[in-house]
């Protein structure tokens, strides 16, 4: 849900705070890792790898 879609001003403020905190956490993680985190579909694949090393797409085949 986009920030503008929140029904109340309090909801919009909460969404902005969450977005800002997530952005700061991502920057912190990227600095610690030494490289950018994957974005979009690449990020989905990176996160979907389980302990057996197979991605969600490989398991569905």
C-alpha positions, 0 to 999 in steps of 0.5 A: 500500500502506498503512503497516499492510500492510507485512510487517515493522517495518522496512518500516513504518518505511520507509513512514512515512518515505516518507509523511512526506517526500512530505508535506513535499515537497508542502507545500514545492511548494504554498508555492512555487506559492502555491496547493494542488496538485490532489488525486484525479482533478483531480491525475490530469488535471493530471499526464496533460496532455502537451506537446500539451496533451491529457489522457489522456481526450481522447486516448482519444476 
